[in-house]
């Protein structure tokens, strides 16, 4: 995964823990693709201060992940969900000797697809 995608995922998980200034500068640089000089002009601080703030924010996000591991857990759970989805898709009506079991399978599959569609779309 490239650095930008990794940083975006870290912000998705830990962004609420950042200060407003960190969030704003992060958004200007990574989401709106402004240069450090452009952000410095908007924020009325030096380009070096913007650079330092972004590096510090990256370090903070990495530390949160190191301590909490939410992104890693997300990827692990996503892989498991994809495996379960493959197994569910492989089951056919003929695999069930009981029609009620087939119906329960169909209901579970619908619920599973509803839960997993956002997670596996990443």
C-alpha positions as CSV (number, residue, x, y, z in Angstrom):
1,X,0.0,0.0,0.0
2,X,1.4,3.4,-0.9
3,X,2.1,6.0,1.8
4,X,-0.9,8.2,0.8
5,X,-3.4,5.4,1.1
6,X,-1.9,4.3,4.4
7,X,-2.0,7.8,5.8
8,X,-5.6,8.2,4.6
9,X,-6.6,5.0,6.4
10,X,-4.8,6.1,9.6
11,X,-6.7,9.4,9.4
12,X,-10.0,7.6,8.9
13,X,-9.5,5.7,12.1
14,X,-7.6,8.2,14.3
15,X,-8.5,11.6,12.8
16,X,-11.0,12.5,15.6
17,X,-8.0,12.3,18.0
18,X,-6.1,15.1,16.1
19,X,-6.3,18.8,16.9
20,X,-8.4,21.1,14.7
21,X,-5.2,22.6,13.3
22,X,-3.7,19.2,12.5
23,X,-7.0,18.1,10.8
24,X,-7.2,21.3,8.8
25,X,-3.6,21.2,7.6
26,X,-3.9,17.5,6.9
27,X,-7.0,18.1,4.8
28,X,-5.4,21.0,2.9
29,X,-2.3,18.9,2.0
30,X,-3.6,15.4,1.5
31,X,-7.2,15.9,0.5
32,X,-7.0,19.2,-1.4
33,X,-3.5,18.6,-2.7
34,X,-2.2,22.0,-1.7
35,X,1.5,22.6,-1.5
36,X,3.3,23.4,1.8
37,X,3.8,27.0,0.6
38,X,0.1,27.4,-0.3
39,X,-0.9,26.0,3.1
40,X,1.6,28.3,4.9
41,X,0.0,31.3,3.2
42,X,-3.5,30.2,4.2
43,X,-2.4,29.5,7.8
44,X,-0.2,32.5,8.1
45,X,2.8,30.5,9.3
46,X,6.0,29.4,7.7
47,X,6.3,26.6,5.2
48,X,8.7,24.9,7.6
49,X,6.1,25.0,10.3
50,X,3.6,23.3,8.0
51,X,6.2,20.7,7.1
52,X,6.9,20.0,10.8
53,X,3.2,19.9,11.7
54,X,2.5,17.3,8.9
55,X,5.5,15.2,10.0
56,X,4.4,15.4,13.6
57,X,0.9,14.4,12.7
58,X,2.1,11.4,10.7
59,X,4.2,10.3,13.6
60,X,1.2,10.7,16.0
61,X,-1.0,8.7,13.7
62,X,1.6,5.9,13.4
63,X,1.9,5.9,17.2
64,X,-1.8,5.5,17.6
65,X,-1.8,2.6,15.3
66,X,1.2,1.0,17.0
67,X,-0.6,1.2,20.4
68,X,-4.2,0.5,19.3
69,X,-3.8,-1.5,16.1
70,X,-7.2,-0.6,14.8
71,X,-6.1,-0.5,11.1
72,X,-4.4,-3.9,11.3
73,X,-7.4,-5.4,13.0
74,X,-9.6,-3.9,10.2
75,X,-7.4,-5.5,7.5
76,X,-7.4,-8.9,9.4
77,X,-11.2,-8.8,9.8
78,X,-11.7,-7.8,6.2
79,X,-9.7,-10.8,5.0
80,X,-11.7,-13.1,7.2
81,X,-14.9,-11.6,5.9
82,X,-13.8,-12.1,2.3
83,X,-13.0,-15.8,3.1
84,X,-16.4,-16.3,4.6
85,X,-18.0,-14.6,1.6
86,X,-16.2,-17.0,-0.7
87,X,-17.4,-20.0,1.4
88,X,-21.0,-18.8,1.4
89,X,-21.0,-18.2,-2.3
90,X,-19.8,-21.8,-2.8
91,X,-22.8,-23.3,-1.0
92,X,-25.6,-24.5,-3.3
93,X,-29.2,-25.6,-2.4
94,X,-28.1,-29.2,-3.2
95,X,-25.6,-29.0,-0.4
96,X,-28.5,-28.9,2.1
97,X,-30.6,-31.9,3.0
98,X,-33.1,-29.8,4.8
99,X,-35.0,-26.9,3.1
100,X,-35.2,-25.0,6.4
101,X,-31.4,-25.1,6.7
102,X,-31.1,-23.7,3.1
103,X,-33.5,-20.9,4.0
104,X,-31.4,-20.0,7.1
105,X,-28.3,-20.1,4.9
106,X,-30.0,-17.7,2.5
107,X,-31.0,-15.3,5.3
108,X,-27.6,-15.4,6.9
109,X,-26.0,-14.7,3.5
110,X,-28.2,-11.7,3.0
111,X,-27.3,-10.3,6.4
112,X,-23.6,-11.1,5.9
113,X,-23.6,-9.3,2.6
114,X,-25.3,-6.3,4.2
115,X,-22.7,-6.1,6.9
116,X,-19.7,-6.8,4.8
117,X,-20.4,-4.6,1.7
118,X,-18.7,-1.5,3.1
119,X,-15.8,-3.3,4.7
120,X,-14.8,-5.3,1.7
121,X,-15.2,-2.4,-0.7
122,X,-12.0,-0.8,0.6
